[in-house]
């Protein structure tokens, strides 16, 4: 999966339209607290088509990202 382009799936806050952003975000900055979080865990969803017994074609690669800090899970989200 090295060097394959990936996308992150988002939902627009107002219209609930599903959107895709190229790549994934490495972290986030919280303006209210001044804290910086590094997305140190990724969930990679690989969609493929099995052409034959020995040939599989990759259709898409989606990434969900989040940060574990002090055993608490902070899920990154994007408000568009």
Secondary structure, DSSP 8 states (H G I E B T S, - for coil): -TT---EEEEE-TTT--EEEEES--SEEE-TTT--EEE--EEEEEEEEEE-SSS-EEEEEEEEEEEEEETTEEEE-----
